Amino acid sequence: MDNFRMETPPALPQRPLPQATVEEGDGVVTLHVKRVHGSKGRVSVAYATSDGTAHAPHDYEETSGVLVFAEGELEHAIQIPIVDDCEYEKNETFTLTLSSPEGCELGDTTACVVTIKSTDEIKGLVDKVT
């Protein structure tokens, strides 16, 4: 889907696109963190989701952790579960943010806005209005 890039040394996690989109029925969105400009040494970066118009745990599963790149490792994937609530709703967003780099530096782009597209049908006028 979307990629963060890390340049080493020093590493710069950043992503080329500011947004990713997932359909609610897909069940998961996968964002990739790639290490570029070398793979020497061990580096790490923390990540965490935060609510926008989408709210954990109703729309997605709150996700956080630390990605550790061993020497020679070039890529890690972050999987964020998406909740299919079987109710029509407008598109909603949440953000994944990189922070707390070790052995590297954060670049200019450290966050990705994820849009969840509803796959549920409108069941009545109330759904269409809300």
Backbone as numpy.savetxt, mean C-alpha at the origin, in Angstrom:
# Nx Ny Nz CAx CAy CAz Cx Cy Cz
1.05 -4.21 -8.65 0.22 -3.02 -8.65 1.09 -1.77 -8.65
1.59 -1.43 -7.48 2.33 -0.20 -7.32 3.70 -0.53 -6.76
4.67 0.29 -7.01 6.02 0.00 -6.58 6.62 1.16 -5.81
7.28 0.82 -4.69 8.15 1.74 -4.02 9.54 1.35 -4.50
10.46 2.28 -4.60 11.81 1.95 -5.04 12.79 2.36 -3.96
13.80 1.53 -3.76 14.85 1.83 -2.79 16.17 1.90 -3.51
16.92 2.95 -3.30 18.24 3.10 -3.90 19.27 2.86 -2.81
20.24 2.00 -3.07 21.26 1.72 -2.06 22.63 1.78 -2.68
23.66 2.10 -1.93 23.53 2.97 -0.77 23.49 4.42 -1.20
22.89 5.34 -0.48 21.84 5.03 0.48 20.55 4.65 -0.24
19.71 3.92 0.43 18.45 3.48 -0.19 17.42 4.60 -0.14
16.64 4.71 -1.19 15.58 5.72 -1.24 14.27 5.04 -1.60
13.45 4.67 -0.61 12.15 4.10 -0.96 11.28 5.18 -1.60
10.80 4.91 -2.77 9.87 5.83 -3.42 9.10 5.07 -4.47
7.98 5.60 -4.89 7.19 4.89 -5.88 6.94 5.80 -7.07
6.90 5.21 -8.25 6.73 6.02 -9.45 5.30 6.53 -9.63
4.31 5.88 -9.07 2.92 6.28 -9.22 2.34 6.63 -7.85
1.54 7.69 -7.76 1.03 8.11 -6.46 -0.16 7.29 -5.96
-0.74 6.43 -6.79 -1.94 5.72 -6.38 -1.96 4.29 -6.91
-2.73 3.46 -6.22 -3.03 2.10 -6.67 -4.53 1.92 -6.54
-5.10 1.04 -7.35 -6.53 0.78 -7.31 -6.76 -0.72 -7.20
-7.74 -1.09 -6.38 -8.10 -2.49 -6.20 -9.62 -2.57 -6.16
-10.17 -3.64 -6.73 -11.61 -3.85 -6.63 -11.89 -4.55 -5.31
-12.98 -4.14 -4.68 -13.35 -4.68 -3.37 -13.41 -6.21 -3.39
-13.90 -6.78 -4.47 -14.03 -8.22 -4.58 -12.70 -8.96 -4.76
-11.61 -8.24 -5.03 -10.30 -8.89 -5.22 -9.77 -9.50 -3.93
-10.15 -8.93 -2.79 -9.76 -9.50 -1.50 -8.40 -9.07 -0.98
-7.51 -8.57 -1.83 -6.17 -8.17 -1.38 -5.56 -7.21 -2.41
-4.78 -6.26 -1.92 -3.97 -5.42 -2.80 -2.52 -5.69 -2.45
-1.68 -5.82 -3.46 -0.26 -6.08 -3.25 0.54 -4.89 -3.75
1.35 -4.31 -2.86 2.23 -3.20 -3.21 3.67 -3.70 -3.09
4.50 -3.37 -4.07 5.88 -3.86 -4.10 6.87 -2.78 -3.71
7.84 -3.18 -2.91 8.95 -2.30 -2.55 10.18 -2.88 -3.23
10.78 -2.10 -4.11 11.95 -2.57 -4.86 13.18 -1.77 -4.47
14.28 -2.47 -4.34 15.57 -1.87 -4.02 16.35 -1.71 -5.32
16.76 -0.49 -5.63 17.48 -0.24 -6.88 18.83 0.41 -6.58
19.68 0.48 -7.59 21.03 1.04 -7.48 21.90 0.26 -6.51
21.77 -1.04 -6.57 22.63 -1.90 -5.75 21.86 -2.68 -4.71
22.51 -3.71 -4.23 21.88 -4.56 -3.21 22.86 -4.89 -2.10
23.86 -4.05 -1.93 24.89 -4.30 -0.93 24.41 -3.86 0.45
24.63 -4.70 1.42 24.28 -4.37 2.80 22.84 -4.65 3.14
22.57 -4.58 4.44 21.23 -4.82 4.98 20.56 -3.46 5.22
19.33 -3.30 4.73 18.55 -2.08 4.96 17.13 -2.49 5.35
16.43 -1.57 6.00 15.04 -1.86 6.37 14.23 -0.58 6.35
12.93 -0.76 6.26 11.99 0.36 6.27 10.67 -0.13 6.87
10.09 0.69 7.73 8.79 0.36 8.33 7.67 0.80 7.39
6.51 0.18 7.54 5.34 0.56 6.75 4.10 0.44 7.61
3.08 1.23 7.30 1.81 1.17 8.02 0.70 1.78 7.18
-0.50 1.24 7.34 -1.67 1.80 6.67 -2.33 2.83 7.59
-3.07 3.74 6.98 -3.87 4.71 7.74 -5.16 4.99 6.98
-6.21 5.27 7.73 -7.52 5.52 7.14 -7.56 6.80 6.33
-8.32 6.74 5.26 -8.74 7.92 4.51 -10.25 7.89 4.59
-10.92 7.73 3.44 -12.37 7.53 3.47 -12.72 6.07 3.73
-11.75 5.16 3.53 -11.89 3.75 3.91 -11.42 3.61 5.35
-12.10 2.75 6.11 -11.78 2.59 7.53 -11.51 1.13 7.86
-10.39 0.90 8.54 -10.09 -0.44 9.06 -10.91 -0.62 10.34
-11.46 -1.77 10.61 -11.39 -3.03 9.87 -12.57 -3.25 8.93
-13.40 -2.24 8.71 -14.62 -2.42 7.90 -14.34 -2.51 6.41
-13.32 -1.79 5.92 -13.04 -1.76 4.48 -11.74 -2.45 4.09
-10.78 -2.47 4.98 -9.49 -3.13 4.75 -8.91 -3.50 6.10
-7.91 -4.39 6.09 -7.28 -4.80 7.34 -6.07 -3.92 7.62
-6.06 -3.28 8.79 -4.92 -2.46 9.18 -3.66 -3.32 9.10
-2.63 -2.78 8.46 -1.41 -3.55 8.20 -0.19 -2.70 8.53
0.77 -3.30 9.24 2.02 -2.59 9.53 3.12 -3.62 9.74
4.36 -3.16 9.64 5.49 -4.06 9.84 6.78 -3.40 9.41
7.81 -4.21 9.30 9.12 -3.75 8.85 9.60 -4.68 7.75
10.00 -4.09 6.63 10.62 -4.87 5.55 12.12 -4.84 5.76
12.73 -6.01 5.79 14.18 -6.11 5.94 14.74 -6.69 4.65
15.64 -5.94 4.03 16.32 -6.38 2.82 17.70 -6.86 3.21
17.94 -8.16 3.09 19.27 -8.70 3.32 20.15 -8.36 2.12
21.43 -8.49 2.28 22.33 -8.24 1.15 21.90 -9.12 -0.02
21.77 -8.52 -1.18 21.37 -9.24 -2.39 19.87 -9.24 -2.65
19.05 -8.93 -1.65 17.60 -8.89 -1.85 17.20 -7.60 -2.55
16.31 -7.72 -3.53 15.92 -6.56 -4.33 14.45 -6.17 -4.21
13.59 -7.04 -3.69 12.16 -6.73 -3.69 11.44 -7.45 -2.57
10.44 -6.76 -2.02 9.50 -7.34 -1.07 8.10 -6.90 -1.47
7.11 -7.68 -1.09 5.71 -7.33 -1.37 4.96 -7.16 -0.05
4.08 -6.17 -0.03 3.21 -5.95 1.11 1.80 -6.28 0.65
1.14 -7.22 1.32 -0.22 -7.58 0.97 -1.16 -7.03 2.03
-2.18 -6.32 1.56 -3.15 -5.70 2.45 -4.52 -6.29 2.14
-5.12 -7.04 3.08 -6.44 -7.61 2.84 -7.52 -6.54 2.70
-8.41 -6.74 1.73 -9.53 -5.84 1.46 -10.81 -6.56 1.87
-11.71 -5.87 2.58 -12.95 -6.46 3.06 -14.05 -6.23 2.03
-14.69 -7.32 1.60 -15.83 -7.22 0.69 -17.08 -7.27 1.55
-17.68 -6.12 1.78 -18.81 -6.03 2.71 -20.17 -6.25 2.05
-20.19 -6.52 0.77 -21.43 -6.81 0.02 -22.44 -5.68 0.09
-21.98 -4.45 0.28 -22.85 -3.29 0.27 -22.33 -2.30 -0.74
-23.24 -1.67 -1.49 -22.81 -0.65 -2.44 -22.29 0.56 -1.67
-21.19 1.09 -2.11 -20.64 2.33 -1.54 -19.76 2.98 -2.59
-19.50 4.26 -2.41 -18.61 4.96 -3.33 -17.19 4.45 -3.14
-16.31 4.77 -4.11 -14.91 4.41 -3.97 -14.36 5.03 -2.68
-13.49 4.28 -2.01 -12.91 4.74 -0.75 -11.39 4.59 -0.81
-10.69 5.35 0.02 -9.22 5.33 -0.01 -8.61 5.12 1.37
-7.40 4.55 1.37 -6.55 4.51 2.54 -5.12 4.71 2.05
-4.19 4.91 2.97 -2.81 5.21 2.60 -1.85 4.20 3.23
-0.85 3.79 2.46 0.28 3.02 2.99 1.48 3.97 2.99
2.14 4.08 4.16 3.26 5.00 4.31 4.51 4.26 4.75
5.64 4.59 4.14 6.94 4.08 4.55 7.56 5.06 5.53
8.30 4.53 6.54 8.94 5.39 7.54 10.11 4.65 8.19
10.80 5.33 9.07 11.86 4.76 9.92 12.88 3.92 9.14
13.53 4.51 8.15 14.53 3.75 7.40 15.77 3.47 8.24
16.36 2.31 8.02 17.63 1.97 8.67 18.59 1.51 7.58
19.75 2.15 7.51 20.73 1.83 6.48 20.39 2.46 5.15
19.39 3.33 5.13 18.93 3.97 3.91 18.26 5.29 4.26
17.85 6.02 3.25 17.13 7.27 3.43 15.83 7.20 2.66
14.80 7.88 3.19 13.54 7.94 2.47 13.63 8.97 1.36
13.06 8.66 0.22 13.02 9.59 -0.90 11.85 10.55 -0.75
11.55 11.29 -1.80 10.47 12.27 -1.78 9.09 11.62 -1.70
8.94 10.44 -2.26 7.64 9.77 -2.32 7.65 8.61 -1.34
6.93 8.78 -0.23 6.95 7.76 0.82 5.57 7.21 1.14
4.56 7.58 0.37 3.20 7.10 0.64 2.49 6.75 -0.65
1.57 5.82 -0.54 0.75 5.39 -1.68 -0.72 5.41 -1.26
-1.54 6.12 -2.00 -2.98 6.14 -1.75 -3.60 4.98 -2.52
-4.31 4.13 -1.80 -4.97 2.97 -2.41 -6.47 3.26 -2.49
-7.03 3.13 -3.69 -8.47 3.32 -3.89 -9.14 1.96 -3.98
-10.16 1.77 -3.15 -10.97 0.54 -3.19 -12.22 0.85 -4.00
-12.37 0.15 -5.13 -13.55 0.33 -5.99 -14.61 -0.69 -5.58
-15.82 -0.21 -5.31 -16.91 -1.09 -4.93 -17.32 -1.94 -6.12
-17.58 -3.21 -5.87 -18.04 -4.12 -6.92 -19.48 -4.54 -6.67
-20.11 -3.94 -5.65 -21.48 -4.31 -5.30 -22.48 -3.47 -6.09
-23.61 -4.07 -6.40 -24.64 -3.40 -7.18 -25.51 -2.51 -6.30
-26.03 -1.45 -6.90 -26.99 -0.60 -6.21 -28.27 -1.40 -6.03
-28.78 -1.44 -4.77 -29.99 -2.22 -4.48 -31.23 -1.35 -4.39
-31.05 -0.05 -4.28 -32.21 0.81 -4.16 -31.81 2.27 -4.22
-32.78 3.13 -4.13 -32.56 4.55 -4.21 -31.66 5.06 -3.08
-31.77 4.48 -1.89 -30.94 4.92 -0.76 -29.47 4.67 -1.08
-29.12 3.51 -1.64 -27.74 3.22 -2.01 -27.24 4.22 -3.05
-28.07 4.55 -4.02 -27.66 5.45 -5.09 -27.39 6.86 -4.57
-28.15 7.31 -3.59 -28.01 8.65 -3.04 -26.80 8.75 -2.12
-26.48 7.71 -1.34 -25.41 7.78 -0.35 -24.05 7.59 -0.93
